[in-house]
């Protein structure tokens, strides 16, 4: 089995375990129910802030060269056909 499949299987197992912990936390009672909802919200909110920071840092650090405007010649084109 290659590393790609092992990585995929470990991700699937991790999501299965986390789903089980979430369901257990929801069914366990009041102190665990709060954390079963709060922890995923905190993780996803932190990830969204990290992505937004990364995009902002990329936009702030990108060097943009001045755009060169083409020169338009206002003289009419001379016709070579006579």
Buried (B, 14 or more C-beta within 10 A) or exposed (E): EEEEEEEEEEEEEEEEEEEEBBEEBEEEEEEBEEEBEEBEEEEEEEEEEEEEEEEEEEEEEEEEEEEEEEEEEEEEEEEEEE
